[in-house]
Amino acid sequence: MATDLFNLIFNEILKISPTLLSKYATIQDQVIYLILIPTVILFLFIYAFAKGIVGRIVGEHRGFEYLVSIVTYIYLVYSGIFGATLVPIFITWLNIAIVVALIVFIMSVVIHPARGPALMKVGEAIGKSAGKLGAKEKQRKAIEEEIDSVKKQIAALEAERNRPMEPAAKSYIEMQIGNLRARKADLESRL
């Protein structure tokens, strides 16, 4: 007797497919997962749907909202859309909604919304300091490249100085080497 009643409800009225019914072995699982959960989610959808439709057309009118809700529910169940399409979607949707709600809950506990502005300031400070570090690193590399260039010029002038030449030219090269060594010392002090 009870089995016939459940077959009538699941197969004839709600038009839930036998393959979906076979996933839930007990009557209790079938009632919870195939009637209760999808119906609650469907009621939420129908409530929003009726409020939206009636609100746009007539304004806020409870009688019309109830009428549109009842007609929509009867249509979805009678046409077979509820059992064939919406039940599998709503079961999956509920699992996804629970996971998303759990993530949002954990994030709101760890990062409380009241701390948002303070965390934004901390993030901004970290970003600025990272930007300054990047600029200092670029400046340091530029100085190191200039030091290498000065070293090459000094080595070239020292090789030139060892060749035979007039004393005036030799003293000019010595002066240039001295200037380059002073420039190198200045650059090294800026590191």
C-alpha positions in Angstrom: 0.0 0.0 0.0 2.7 2.5 1.0 4.8 1.5 -2.0 1.9 2.2 -4.3 1.4 5.6 -2.8 5.1 6.5 -3.3 5.0 5.2 -6.9 2.0 7.3 -7.5 3.7 10.4 -6.1 7.1 9.8 -7.6 6.2 8.4 -11.0 2.7 9.7 -11.8 2.5 13.1 -10.1 6.1 14.3 -9.9 7.3 12.3 -13.0 10.7 11.5 -11.5 12.6 9.1 -13.6 13.2 5.6 -12.3 16.9 5.9 -12.8 16.9 8.9 -10.4 14.7 7.0 -8.0 17.2 4.0 -8.0 20.0 6.3 -6.8 18.1 6.7 -3.5 17.5 3.3 -2.0 15.2 4.0 1.0 11.9 5.8 1.0 13.3 8.3 3.5 16.2 9.2 1.1 13.7 9.6 -1.7 11.4 11.9 0.3 14.4 14.1 1.4 16.4 14.2 -1.8 13.6 14.0 -4.4 10.8 15.9 -2.8 11.8 18.0 0.2 15.1 19.6 -0.9 14.0 20.3 -4.6 10.6 21.6 -3.4 12.1 24.1 -1.0 14.5 25.4 -3.6 11.6 25.5 -6.1 9.5 27.5 -3.7 12.4 30.0 -3.3 12.5 30.3 -7.1 8.8 30.6 -7.5 8.6 33.2 -4.7 11.2 35.4 -6.4 9.6 34.8 -9.8 6.1 35.7 -8.6 7.4 38.8 -6.8 9.3 39.9 -9.9 6.4 39.4 -12.3 3.6 40.8 -10.2 5.8 43.6 -8.9 6.6 44.8 -12.5 3.0 44.5 -13.7 0.7 45.4 -10.9 2.9 46.5 -8.1 3.0 44.8 -4.7 -0.2 42.6 -4.5 -0.1 39.5 -2.4 -3.1 37.9 -4.0 -1.6 38.0 -7.4 1.7 36.8 -6.0 0.0 33.7 -4.5 -1.9 33.1 -7.7 1.2 33.2 -9.9 3.1 31.1 -7.4 0.4 28.3 -7.3 0.0 28.3 -11.1 3.7 28.2 -11.7 4.2 25.3 -9.2 1.3 23.3 -10.8 2.6 24.0 -14.3 6.1 22.8 -13.4 4.9 19.7 -11.7 2.2 18.8 -14.2 4.3 19.3 -17.3 7.1 17.0 -15.9 9.7 19.8 -15.8 10.0 19.4 -12.0 10.8 15.6 -12.0 12.7 15.4 -15.2 14.8 18.5 -15.2 14.7 20.5 -11.9 15.2 17.7 -9.3 18.7 16.7 -10.6 19.6 20.4 -11.1 18.4 21.4 -7.6 20.2 18.5 -5.9 23.5 19.5 -7.6 22.8 23.2 -7.0 22.3 22.6 -3.2 25.7 20.9 -2.9 27.4 23.8 -4.8 25.5 26.4 -2.7 26.6 24.6 0.5 30.2 24.6 -0.5 30.1 28.3 -1.6 28.4 29.2 1.6 31.0 27.3 3.7 33.8 29.2 1.8 32.1 32.5 2.4 31.5 31.7 6.1 35.2 30.7 6.6 36.4 33.8 4.8 34.1 36.0 6.8 35.4 34.5 10.0 39.1 34.7 9.0 38.8 38.0 7.2 36.0 39.8 9.0 34.3 42.6 6.9 35.0 45.1 9.7 38.7 44.5 9.2 38.4 45.2 5.4 39.6 48.8 5.4 42.5 48.0 7.7 43.5 45.0 5.5 43.3 47.2 2.4 45.7 49.7 4.0 48.1 46.9 4.9 47.9 45.6 1.4 48.6 49.0 0.0 51.6 49.5 2.3 53.0 46.1 1.2 52.4 47.0 -2.5 54.2 50.3 -2.1 57.2 48.8 -0.2 57.4 46.1 -2.9 57.4 48.8 -5.5 60.2 50.7 -3.7 62.2 47.5 -3.4 61.8 46.9 -7.2 62.9 50.5 -7.9 66.0 50.1 -5.6 66.9 46.9 -7.3 66.8 48.6 -10.7 68.9 51.5 -9.4 71.4 49.0 -7.9 71.7 47.1 -11.2 72.2 50.4 -13.2 75.0 51.4 -10.8 76.6 48.0 -11.1 76.5 48.3 -14.9 78.1 51.7 -14.7 80.8 50.4 -12.4 81.6 47.7 -14.9 81.8 50.2 -17.7 84.1 52.4 -15.6 86.3 49.4 -14.9 86.6 48.6 -18.6 87.5 52.2 -19.4 90.2 52.1 -16.6 91.6 48.8 -18.0 91.7 50.3 -21.5 93.5 53.5 -20.3 96.0 51.5 -18.3 96.8 49.4 -21.3 97.2 52.7 -23.3 99.4 54.2 -20.5 101.9 51.2 -20.8 102.7 52.0 -24.4 105.5 54.4 -25.2 104.2 58.0 -25.6 105.0 61.7 -24.8 104.9 62.6 -21.1 102.1 65.1 -21.6 99.9 62.4 -23.1 100.9 60.0 -20.3 99.9 62.6 -17.6 96.6 63.2 -19.4 95.9 59.4 -19.3 96.9 59.3 -15.6 94.5 62.2 -14.9 91.7 60.3 -16.7 92.4 57.1 -14.8 92.3 59.1 -11.5 89.0 60.7 -12.5 87.6 57.3 -13.4 88.8 55.7 -10.1 87.1 58.6 -8.2 83.9 58.0 -10.2 84.1 54.2 -9.4 84.6 54.9 -5.7 81.6 57.3 -5.8 79.4 54.7 -7.5 80.5 52.0 -5.1 79.6 54.2 -2.1 76.1 54.6 -3.5 75.5 50.8 -3.4 
